[in-house]
Amino acid sequence: MEEDKFHVGVKALVRDRRGNILISRAPRERWDLPGGRMKRGEKVPEALRRELEEELGVKNFRIGWLHDAVISDVRITSGNETHGLCLLVYRCMLPSSEPLGKGGSDEHKWAPKSEVRGLLSNKYPARFLDGL
């Protein structure tokens, strides 16, 4: 049996004071936690900072602890191969005074856990969504 190949992504789990979760969506894409794939040679904090700056337009945030590491339900096609997606999800804190810019994502919103579960169910396993 051939071993599966994976891309590695970093994601930010950000909550507001009411417990809502920050999600974002690029044009013609589905809602997701902010973040993206790591580049070769990048360290996790570098990749997460780059992705959050690109997507949210913020630079002043704090990376917390690893919330979870999951194998996504999504497969990525690359040439004639499909690859799995391993996601490292970190708790992150944004300063309340810094507004979210447009960045590379078209939209951002704060959503309650119940809504986030439905919006992210195509990409994340139920075990992860239950632990939000």
Secondary structure per residue as TSV (DSSP state, phi and psi in degrees):
chain	resnum	aa	ss	phi	psi
A	1	M	-	360.0	131.8
A	2	E	-	-78.9	139.4
A	3	E	-	-73.9	147.4
A	4	D	-	-76.9	148.6
A	5	K	-	-106.4	146.9
A	6	F	E	-132.1	145.0
A	7	H	E	-90.7	151.4
A	8	V	E	-113.2	128.2
A	9	G	E	-118.2	153.8
A	10	V	E	-118.7	135.3
A	11	K	E	-131.1	153.6
A	12	A	E	-112.1	127.7
A	13	L	E	-101.0	106.9
A	14	V	-	-119.0	130.6
A	15	R	B	-118.3	149.8
A	16	D	-	-93.1	-176.9
A	17	R	T	-62.7	-24.1
A	18	R	T	-91.6	-0.2
A	19	G	S	92.0	0.9
A	20	N	-	-68.4	153.7
A	21	I	E	-110.4	136.1
A	22	L	E	-79.1	125.8
A	23	I	E	-128.6	157.2
A	24	S	E	-139.6	163.5
A	25	R	E	-147.3	126.8
A	26	A	-	-82.7	161.5
A	27	P	T	-52.7	134.4
A	28	R	T	61.2	22.1
A	29	E	S	-118.1	171.7
A	30	R	-	-90.7	163.7
A	31	W	-	-64.8	147.3
A	32	D	B	-157.6	167.2
A	33	L	-	-70.1	145.9
A	34	P	S	-63.5	143.4
A	35	G	E	144.0	-167.7
A	36	G	E	-177.5	-167.1
A	37	R	E	-81.3	146.7
A	38	M	-	-77.8	149.8
A	39	K	-	-98.1	153.8
A	40	R	T	-53.3	131.5
A	41	G	T	86.6	-9.0
A	42	E	-	-77.4	146.7
A	43	K	-	-90.4	156.5
A	44	V	H	-54.6	-50.8
A	45	P	H	-60.0	-37.9
A	46	E	H	-62.9	-46.5
A	47	A	H	-64.0	-43.4
A	48	L	H	-65.4	-42.2
A	49	R	H	-62.7	-45.0
A	50	R	H	-60.3	-47.5
A	51	E	H	-64.6	-42.3
A	52	L	H	-69.5	-35.1
A	53	E	H	-65.7	-42.5
A	54	E	H	-65.4	-47.4
A	55	E	H	-81.6	-41.2
A	56	L	H	-103.2	-15.3
A	57	G	-	71.4	21.9
A	58	V	-	-114.3	145.6
A	59	K	-	-116.9	-22.4
A	60	N	-	-99.8	83.6
A	61	F	-	-143.7	162.9
A	62	R	E	-115.8	131.4
A	63	I	E	-89.2	124.7
A	64	G	E	-95.4	-137.5
A	65	W	E	-93.1	163.6
A	66	L	E	-70.1	117.5
A	67	H	E	-79.7	-43.6
A	68	D	E	-169.0	158.2
A	69	A	E	-125.8	124.6
A	70	V	E	-134.3	152.8
A	71	I	E	-92.3	119.3
A	72	S	-	-68.7	156.5
A	73	D	S	-79.2	-6.5
A	74	V	-	-89.8	142.8
A	75	R	-	-111.8	143.8
A	76	I	E	-111.6	128.6
A	77	T	E	-91.3	129.6
A	78	S	E	-137.0	103.7
A	79	G	T	66.5	-125.1
A	80	N	T	-95.8	5.7
A	81	E	E	-113.8	155.5
A	82	T	E	-115.9	143.8
A	83	H	E	-123.9	151.4
A	84	G	E	-80.2	175.6
A	85	L	E	-132.9	116.2
A	86	C	E	-98.6	124.6
A	87	L	E	-113.0	126.1
A	88	L	E	-100.7	114.0
A	89	V	E	-106.8	118.8
A	90	Y	E	-108.8	142.4
A	91	R	E	-72.7	129.8
A	92	C	E	-131.2	151.1
A	93	M	E	-121.1	129.1
A	94	L	-	-103.2	143.9
A	95	P	-	-68.2	138.9
A	96	S	T	-65.5	-21.3
A	97	S	T	-84.1	-15.5
A	98	E	S	-91.5	115.5
A	99	P	-	-71.7	153.4
A	100	L	-	-80.6	129.8
A	101	G	-	-86.9	-178.4
A	102	K	-	-73.8	-42.4
A	103	G	T	54.2	-148.2
A	104	G	T	-87.3	-11.9
A	105	S	-	-91.0	147.0
A	106	D	S	-75.9	-39.4
A	107	E	E	-138.9	151.5
A	108	H	E	-134.5	150.1
A	109	K	E	-158.2	156.2
A	110	W	E	-96.8	125.2
A	111	A	E	-130.5	147.8
A	112	P	-	-69.1	156.2
A	113	K	H	-51.8	-41.0
A	114	S	H	-61.7	-38.9
A	115	E	H	-72.6	-41.6
A	116	V	H	-60.5	-41.0
A	117	R	H	-54.2	-46.5
A	118	G	H	-68.6	-40.8
A	119	L	H	-71.2	-27.4
A	120	L	H	-103.3	2.8
A	121	S	T	-66.9	-17.5
A	122	N	T	-75.4	-22.0
A	123	K	T	-112.9	-31.6
A	124	Y	S	-111.7	140.3
A	125	P	-	-67.5	155.2
A	126	A	H	-56.6	-37.0
A	127	R	H	-57.0	-40.8
A	128	F	H	-69.3	-46.7
A	129	L	H	-63.5	-33.3
A	130	D	H	-65.1	-26.7
A	131	G	T	-93.0	7.9
A	132	L	-	-65.7	360.0
